[in-house]
Amino acid sequence: MLALELDEFMVELKDGSIKNVGPTNKSASAKLFDVEAVEVREFGDKRLKFVFEDDSGNEVQVSLFPEEAEKMAADVESLAADSPVFE
């Protein structure tokens, strides 16, 4: 399941083009639940791309520098040692 939250979001659709309407204070968040597939690959010269997909074909891509990915891996290892989620 993909959940999108868009704040202060308004666009104009005219002649097949999308144009921002109003101030540039828009923000968004995306959440993907029930992930069925995960892929990690190189992205450019300095980053890793994590691709998460659910069984409906919804996909979220996240680009991280190696240091950020290593921190995330360490956080998962720490949780694995202490969390009942990993039992």
N, C-alpha and C positions, 0 to 999 in steps of 0.2 A: 504494500500500500504506500503510495506517494502522497505526502501532505505538503501543500505549499501555503505559505502565509505571506501575503503581499501587503505592505503598509504604504498608505499615501500614494496609491498606484492609479494613475489614469493615463491612458494613451489615446491617440487619435488614429483611426484607421482611415486612410484616404488614398484612393487609387492604388490599392495594394501595398501601401507603405505604412509602417508604424512610426508615429512621431510622439515624442514626449509631450505631455500637456501639464503645465503647472511647474512648480519648483522642482529642483533636483534632490529632494529629501526622501526619495523612495528607498525602501529596504525590503529584503525578502529573506525567508529561510525555507529550507527544504528538508524534509525528514522522510527517510525510506525505511519502512518496517518489513519484517519477514523476508530478509535478504536470502536469496537462494544461491547466488553466485558472486564470487569476489575474484578480481584479477588485479595483479600489480605488475606494472611494466615501466620501463624508462620513458621519460617525457622530456624531450629536449636534451640539453647537455647536462643539466644540473638537478633535475627533479624526478620524482617518482609519481606515477599516476595510479590511483586506486579507483577501480571501477566496481560499483556495487549494483546488482540487478535483482529485482524480485521476480516472482513467477508470472507476473502480468506483463513483463517486459519493460517496466519502469526502471530507469537507470540514473544513478548519481555518480559523477566523476569528481575526484578530489585530487589536486596536485599538491605534493609536499616536497620540501627539501629533505635530503637524507637525514639531517639532524632531527627534524620534526618526526620523521617516520621511526627513527630509532627511539625517540622519547615515547612515542605511542606504543611501540613494541615493549619497552620497559614497563610502561603502565599496565599493559595486558599481563605481562609476567607477574607483576606485583599483585594484581587482582587474582590471578590464578592461584597464588599461594594462600590468599586470605579469604576469598569470596566463596560462598556456597553455590554460586552460579556454576562453578567449575567442578562440582562434585558429581 
